[in-house]
């Protein structure tokens, strides 16, 4: 976790996160979203089926 003092809203936060991210994938959820239990599993499964490109998708979430 980092302390962020910049501005720019969600876009600024994403830009800062991309600078320090180290993994192959990045999942972004809104602050008020609560993904279903296996949402990331299904997302990665789709990515592995199409390793050459991006996988546009919408993961249904349960709002708090």
VENLINUR-V690172 format. One record per residue. N is the residue number from 1. NEAR is the number of other C-alpha atoms within 8 Angstrom. D_FIRST is the distance of its C-alpha to the first C-alpha in Angstrom with 2 decimals. Layout:
n=N near=NEAR d_first=D_FIRST
n=N near=NEAR d_first=D_FIRST
//
This chain:
n=1 near=2 d_first=0.00
n=2 near=3 d_first=3.77
n=3 near=4 d_first=6.89
n=4 near=5 d_first=9.40
n=5 near=4 d_first=13.03
n=6 near=5 d_first=14.95
n=7 near=5 d_first=17.19
n=8 near=7 d_first=18.31
n=9 near=6 d_first=17.15
n=10 near=6 d_first=15.99
n=11 near=7 d_first=17.44
n=12 near=10 d_first=15.55
n=13 near=10 d_first=12.14
n=14 near=8 d_first=13.48
n=15 near=8 d_first=14.86
n=16 near=8 d_first=11.73
n=17 near=8 d_first=10.00
n=18 near=7 d_first=13.31
n=19 near=6 d_first=13.28
n=20 near=6 d_first=10.50
n=21 near=7 d_first=11.32
n=22 near=4 d_first=13.41
n=23 near=5 d_first=15.08
n=24 near=4 d_first=18.39
n=25 near=4 d_first=17.49
n=26 near=6 d_first=15.16
n=27 near=4 d_first=15.56
n=28 near=4 d_first=15.10
n=29 near=5 d_first=15.95
n=30 near=5 d_first=16.79
n=31 near=4 d_first=15.14
n=32 near=6 d_first=18.46
n=33 near=10 d_first=19.04
n=34 near=8 d_first=19.24
n=35 near=10 d_first=20.22
n=36 near=8 d_first=23.06
n=37 near=4 d_first=22.57
n=38 near=7 d_first=23.48
n=39 near=9 d_first=22.50
n=40 near=6 d_first=20.35
n=41 near=7 d_first=23.21
n=42 near=8 d_first=25.72
n=43 near=9 d_first=23.74
n=44 near=8 d_first=23.38
n=45 near=8 d_first=27.05
n=46 near=9 d_first=28.07
n=47 near=10 d_first=26.17
n=48 near=7 d_first=27.93
n=49 near=6 d_first=31.22
n=50 near=9 d_first=30.76
n=51 near=7 d_first=29.00
n=52 near=4 d_first=30.49
n=53 near=5 d_first=29.03
n=54 near=7 d_first=26.62
n=55 near=7 d_first=27.06
n=56 near=4 d_first=27.15
n=57 near=5 d_first=26.68
n=58 near=4 d_first=25.94
n=59 near=6 d_first=24.41
n=60 near=6 d_first=25.83
n=61 near=8 d_first=23.42
n=62 near=8 d_first=24.21
n=63 near=6 d_first=23.35
n=64 near=5 d_first=22.23
//
